[in-house]
């Protein structure tokens, strides 16, 4: 009996694919400097680990509400108020297995076949495939390295159609590191305001990792008139170095959050009870490690930029946040360059095509400065002789 055929919506994460190639290269006995994964090289704060140990010792595990244990929802609401200037009711909070799942749940709960989602490029690699998995259409709109990879209001206006359902704003961006000012967001809001059907996904997951003292501008806080159409995403993965704990959340309008929670109830029930307890500790405990780590990332960024600037073949914008560089390569395709780099130098990077930038590479600087600088030096040397 033949099995039914299934149509894959994507070939899988290109980021993880390159990470696997790097692992295979290492397993074959080759030295590898891995600049692929967006995973902090720090440990979670000590008080987070202590809270998890205490929970295990007291065996406080079991099923929880779909939208998280009450202490976690309370901590999330306080976090939104303190860090974003946003106020949410308890039933306006969704919790999932990482911010990634919450975003997917939001798309699944709201998109119909043929709907369109506007994605500024470069974009996080998972956005387009999530959209396609829901039967909708990703509409990719370009941004420019020369203007900091920020979405232009006129470009946004030209991309909107009657089928547009979501506009995605990710800041600091992955892979661009772009951050929007309050005036930037207000200009985008003027375009969106005239289209009542459009929802805004404000993906703030990298917000604590910024390299200036300018207060963070989150879309719903800057444009409260559109708060009832905005879903604000966050989680513990990046800021608190808790990628594998899988706790993310969203704050937004009650009807949308109710739909997201309904999806969550059927595809995972809840995220890990232990992880939720640890996330409460992360949000309510000392926050002093966050600016310290952001400063370490800034120093790494500057060290890498100084090396990459030596190559006439690279143009690299200084990111305002997150922990990625997204250099443009003159006259070369990112896919071919990434593979050649790994084979010739042992440096693993992600080709820019994964993010909508074919002539770019993504370099993560979530690793020690010495390895980062050496990796960048090898890239510069390789391009100089290639």
C-alpha positions as CSV (number, residue, x, y, z in Angstrom):
1,X,0.0,0.0,0.0
2,X,1.4,3.4,-1.0
3,X,1.4,6.1,1.6
4,X,-0.2,9.5,0.8
5,X,2.2,12.2,-0.4
6,X,2.7,15.3,1.7
7,X,3.8,18.7,0.4
8,X,6.5,20.2,2.6
9,X,6.1,23.9,3.2
10,X,9.9,24.4,3.6
11,X,13.1,22.5,3.5
12,X,13.8,23.3,7.1
13,X,15.8,26.0,8.8
14,X,18.8,27.0,6.7
15,X,20.5,28.3,9.9
16,X,20.3,24.8,11.5
17,X,21.4,23.3,8.2
18,X,24.6,25.3,8.2
19,X,25.1,24.5,11.9
20,X,24.8,20.8,11.0
21,X,27.4,21.2,8.2
22,X,29.7,22.8,10.7
23,X,29.2,20.0,13.2
24,X,29.9,17.4,10.4
25,X,33.0,19.3,9.5
26,X,34.1,19.3,13.1
27,X,33.3,15.6,13.5
28,X,35.5,14.9,10.6
29,X,38.4,16.3,12.6
30,X,38.5,19.8,11.1
31,X,38.8,22.9,13.2
32,X,35.6,25.1,13.0
33,X,34.8,28.6,14.1
34,X,31.0,28.5,14.2
35,X,29.3,31.8,13.5
36,X,26.0,30.3,12.6
37,X,23.7,30.0,15.6
38,X,21.9,32.9,17.3
39,X,22.4,31.4,20.7
40,X,24.0,33.3,23.6
41,X,27.2,31.8,24.9
42,X,26.3,32.8,28.4
43,X,24.6,30.7,31.1
44,X,21.2,31.7,32.5
45,X,21.5,33.9,35.5
46,X,22.2,32.0,38.8
47,X,18.9,32.9,40.3
48,X,17.1,31.2,37.4
49,X,19.0,28.0,37.9
50,X,18.3,28.2,41.6
51,X,14.6,28.6,41.0
52,X,14.6,25.6,38.7
53,X,16.4,23.5,41.3
54,X,14.0,24.5,44.0
55,X,11.0,23.6,41.8
56,X,12.5,20.2,41.1
57,X,13.2,19.6,44.8
58,X,9.6,20.5,45.8
59,X,8.2,18.6,42.8
60,X,6.0,21.6,41.8
61,X,5.3,20.2,38.3
62,X,2.2,19.3,36.4
63,X,-0.3,20.7,33.9
64,X,-0.7,24.4,33.9
65,X,-3.2,26.8,32.2
66,X,-2.7,27.1,28.5
67,X,-1.6,30.7,28.9
68,X,0.9,30.0,31.7
69,X,0.9,29.8,35.4
70,X,-0.6,32.9,37.1
71,X,2.8,34.0,38.5
72,X,4.3,33.9,35.0
73,X,1.4,35.9,33.5
74,X,1.8,38.5,36.3
75,X,5.6,38.7,35.8
76,X,5.0,39.1,32.0
77,X,2.5,41.9,32.6
78,X,4.9,43.7,34.9
79,X,7.8,43.2,32.5
80,X,5.7,44.7,29.7
81,X,4.8,47.7,31.9
82,X,8.3,48.2,33.1
83,X,10.3,47.7,29.9
84,X,7.8,48.7,27.2
85,X,5.3,51.0,28.8
86,X,2.5,48.6,27.9
87,X,-0.4,47.6,30.0
88,X,-2.2,44.3,29.5
89,X,-5.0,42.5,31.3
90,X,-4.5,38.9,32.4
91,X,-6.5,37.6,29.4
92,X,-4.4,39.6,27.0
93,X,-1.3,37.4,27.5
94,X,-0.4,34.3,25.5
95,X,2.4,32.0,26.5
96,X,4.0,29.3,24.3
97,X,7.0,27.1,23.7
98,X,9.3,30.0,22.8
99,X,8.4,33.2,21.0
100,X,8.6,31.2,17.7
101,X,5.6,29.1,18.6
102,X,3.6,32.1,19.8
103,X,4.2,33.8,16.4
104,X,3.2,30.6,14.5
105,X,0.1,30.3,16.6
106,X,-0.8,33.9,15.9
107,X,-0.5,33.3,12.2
108,X,-2.4,30.1,12.3
109,X,-5.2,31.7,14.3
110,X,-5.6,34.7,12.0
111,X,-4.5,33.8,8.4
112,X,-6.7,32.5,5.7
113,X,-5.7,31.1,2.3
114,X,-4.4,33.8,0.1
115,X,-3.9,36.4,2.9
116,X,-0.6,38.3,2.7
117,X,2.0,39.1,5.3
118,X,4.5,42.0,4.7
119,X,8.0,41.0,5.6
120,X,10.8,43.6,5.5
121,X,14.0,42.0,4.1
122,X,16.3,41.0,5.5
123,X,13.9,39.0,7.7
124,X,14.2,36.2,10.3
125,X,14.4,33.0,8.2
126,X,11.3,31.4,9.8
127,X,8.8,34.1,9.0
128,X,8.2,33.2,5.3
129,X,7.8,29.5,6.0
130,X,5.5,30.1,8.9
131,X,3.3,32.2,6.6
132,X,3.3,29.6,3.8
133,X,2.5,26.8,6.3
134,X,-0.7,28.7,7.1
135,X,-1.7,28.9,3.5
136,X,-0.8,32.6,3.2
137,X,1.6,34.5,1.0
138,X,4.8,36.3,2.3
139,X,5.2,39.7,0.6
140,X,8.9,40.5,0.9
141,X,9.8,44.3,0.7
142,X,13.4,45.4,0.5
143,X,15.3,47.6,2.9
144,X,18.7,49.0,2.3
145,X,22.0,48.6,4.1
146,X,22.8,52.3,3.5
147,X,19.7,53.3,5.6
148,X,20.2,50.8,8.4
149,X,17.8,48.1,7.1
150,X,14.7,50.0,8.3
151,X,11.4,49.7,6.5
152,X,10.5,52.8,4.5
153,X,6.9,54.0,4.8
154,X,6.5,54.6,1.1
155,X,7.8,51.1,0.4
156,X,5.4,49.7,2.9
157,X,2.5,51.6,1.4
158,X,3.3,50.2,-2.1
159,X,3.3,46.7,-0.7
160,X,-0.1,46.8,0.9
161,X,-3.1,45.3,-0.9
162,X,-6.6,44.3,0.1
163,X,-5.2,40.9,1.0
164,X,-2.7,42.2,3.5
165,X,-3.3,40.8,7.0
166,X,-0.1,41.3,8.9
167,X,2.9,43.7,8.8
168,X,5.9,42.3,10.7
169,X,8.3,44.6,12.5
170,X,11.3,42.9,14.2
171,X,13.6,45.2,16.1
172,X,16.4,44.8,16.9
173,X,16.2,42.8,13.7
174,X,17.6,39.3,13.0
175,X,19.8,39.4,11.0
176,X,20.1,43.2,10.5
177,X,20.3,44.5,14.1
178,X,18.1,47.4,13.0
179,X,16.3,49.4,15.6
180,X,13.4,51.8,14.9
181,X,13.0,55.2,16.6
182,X,9.7,56.4,17.8
183,X,9.4,58.7,14.8
184,X,10.2,55.8,12.5
185,X,7.4,53.7,14.0
186,X,5.0,56.6,13.9
187,X,5.6,57.1,10.2
188,X,4.9,53.4,9.5
189,X,1.8,53.6,11.7
190,X,0.4,56.4,9.5
191,X,0.4,54.0,6.6
192,X,-1.1,51.1,8.5
193,X,-3.8,53.2,10.2
194,X,-5.7,53.6,6.9
195,X,-6.1,49.8,6.5
196,X,-8.3,48.5,9.4
197,X,-7.8,44.8,8.4
198,X,-4.0,44.9,9.0
199,X,-2.5,43.5,12.2
200,X,1.0,44.4,13.4
201,X,3.5,41.8,14.7
202,X,6.0,43.6,16.9
203,X,8.8,41.1,17.5
204,X,10.8,42.6,20.4
205,X,12.7,39.4,21.4
206,X,16.1,41.2,21.1
207,X,15.0,44.4,22.8
208,X,17.4,44.1,25.8
209,X,20.4,43.7,23.5
210,X,21.0,47.2,22.3
211,X,24.1,49.3,21.9
212,X,22.8,52.8,22.8
213,X,21.2,54.5,25.8
214,X,18.2,55.6,23.7
215,X,15.0,54.3,25.3
216,X,13.5,51.4,23.4
217,X,10.5,52.2,21.2
218,X,7.9,49.4,20.9
219,X,5.2,49.8,18.3
220,X,2.1,49.5,20.6
221,X,3.6,52.0,23.1
222,X,4.5,54.6,20.4
223,X,1.2,54.2,18.6
224,X,-1.5,53.4,21.3
225,X,-4.3,54.0,18.8
226,X,-3.1,50.8,17.0
227,X,-2.6,48.8,20.2
228,X,-5.8,46.9,19.6
229,X,-4.2,45.6,16.3
230,X,-0.7,44.9,17.6
231,X,0.7,41.7,19.0
232,X,3.9,42.3,20.9
233,X,6.3,39.3,21.1
234,X,9.0,38.6,23.7
235,X,10.6,35.7,25.6
236,X,13.5,34.6,27.8
237,X,15.7,33.0,25.1
238,X,18.0,35.8,24.0
239,X,18.1,38.3,26.9
240,X,18.4,35.6,29.6
241,X,20.3,33.0,27.6
242,X,17.5,30.5,28.0
243,X,17.1,29.3,24.4
244,X,16.4,25.7,25.3
245,X,13.9,26.4,28.1
246,X,11.3,27.4,25.4
247,X,9.3,30.1,27.0
248,X,7.9,33.0,24.9
249,X,4.9,35.2,25.2
250,X,2.8,37.8,23.5
251,X,0.6,40.7,24.7
252,X,-2.2,41.9,22.5
253,X,-6.0,42.4,22.0
254,X,-8.2,39.9,23.9
255,X,-9.9,38.4,20.8
256,X,-6.6,37.7,19.1
257,X,-5.0,36.3,22.3
258,X,-8.0,34.1,22.9
259,X,-7.6,32.6,19.4
260,X,-3.9,32.1,19.9
261,X,-4.5,30.3,23.2
262,X,-7.1,28.1,21.5
263,X,-4.5,27.0,19.0
264,X,-1.9,26.5,21.8
265,X,-4.4,24.3,23.7
266,X,-4.5,21.8,20.7
267,X,-0.9,21.8,19.6
268,X,1.1,21.7,22.8
269,X,-1.3,22.4,25.7
270,X,1.4,24.4,27.5
271,X,5.1,25.0,27.7
272,X,7.2,23.2,30.3
273,X,6.1,23.8,33.9
274,X,9.7,23.8,35.1
275,X,10.6,26.3,32.4
276,X,7.7,28.6,33.4
277,X,8.9,28.7,37.0
278,X,12.4,29.5,35.8
279,X,11.0,32.3,33.6
280,X,9.2,33.8,36.5
281,X,12.6,34.0,38.3
282,X,14.2,35.5,35.2
283,X,11.6,38.3,35.0
284,X,11.3,39.1,38.7
285,X,14.8,38.5,39.8
286,X,17.9,40.8,39.5
287,X,18.3,42.3,36.0
288,X,21.8,43.5,36.4
289,X,23.3,40.9,34.0
290,X,21.4,42.2,31.0
291,X,23.3,45.5,30.5
292,X,26.6,43.8,31.4
293,X,26.0,41.2,28.6
294,X,24.8,43.9,26.2
295,X,28.1,45.7,26.7
296,X,30.1,42.5,26.0
297,X,28.1,42.1,22.8
298,X,28.8,45.7,21.8
299,X,32.6,45.2,22.3
300,X,32.5,42.0,20.2
301,X,30.5,43.9,17.5
302,X,33.1,46.6,17.4
303,X,36.0,44.2,17.3
304,X,34.4,42.3,14.4
305,X,33.5,45.4,12.5
306,X,37.1,46.6,12.7
307,X,38.4,43.5,11.0
308,X,35.7,43.3,8.3
309,X,36.3,46.9,7.4
310,X,39.7,45.9,6.1
311,X,38.1,44.1,3.2
312,X,37.2,46.0,0.1
313,X,34.8,43.2,-0.8
314,X,32.6,43.7,2.2
315,X,30.1,46.4,3.2
316,X,28.9,46.1,6.8
317,X,26.4,48.2,8.6
318,X,27.0,48.6,12.4
319,X,23.9,46.9,14.0
320,X,22.1,48.8,16.7
321,X,21.2,45.7,18.6
322,X,21.0,41.9,18.6
323,X,24.2,39.9,18.0
324,X,24.5,39.6,14.3
325,X,26.5,41.2,11.4
326,X,25.0,41.1,7.9
327,X,27.8,42.1,5.5
328,X,27.2,42.5,1.8
329,X,29.7,40.7,-0.5
330,X,30.7,42.5,-3.6
331,X,30.1,40.4,-6.7
332,X,29.5,37.1,-4.9
333,X,26.5,35.0,-4.0
334,X,26.2,34.2,-0.3
335,X,25.4,30.5,-0.7
336,X,28.5,29.7,-2.7
337,X,30.6,31.9,-0.4
338,X,29.4,30.3,2.8
339,X,30.1,26.8,1.5
340,X,33.6,27.8,0.2
341,X,34.4,29.5,3.5
342,X,33.7,26.4,5.5
343,X,35.7,24.2,3.2
344,X,38.7,26.5,2.8
345,X,38.9,28.2,6.2
346,X,36.8,26.3,8.7
347,X,34.5,29.3,9.3
348,X,30.8,28.5,9.4
349,X,28.4,31.3,8.5
350,X,24.8,31.4,7.2
351,X,24.2,32.5,3.6
352,X,22.1,35.7,3.4
353,X,19.6,34.0,1.1
354,X,18.1,32.5,4.2
355,X,17.1,36.0,5.2
356,X,16.2,37.5,1.8
357,X,19.7,38.9,1.0
358,X,21.4,36.7,-1.6
359,X,24.6,38.7,-1.6
360,X,25.0,38.8,2.1
361,X,26.3,36.6,4.9
362,X,25.1,36.4,8.5
363,X,27.7,36.2,11.2
364,X,26.7,35.7,14.8
365,X,28.9,37.3,17.4
366,X,27.4,35.3,20.3
367,X,30.8,33.7,20.9
368,X,34.1,34.7,22.6
369,X,35.9,37.7,21.1
370,X,39.1,35.9,20.2
371,X,37.3,33.3,18.1
372,X,35.1,35.9,16.5
373,X,38.0,38.1,15.5
374,X,39.9,35.1,14.1
375,X,36.8,34.0,12.1
376,X,36.4,37.5,10.7
377,X,40.1,37.6,9.8
378,X,39.8,34.3,7.9
379,X,36.8,35.7,6.0
380,X,38.7,38.8,5.0
381,X,41.8,36.8,3.9
382,X,39.6,34.3,2.0
383,X,37.8,37.1,0.0
384,X,41.1,38.7,-0.7
385,X,42.5,35.7,-2.4
386,X,39.3,34.2,-3.9
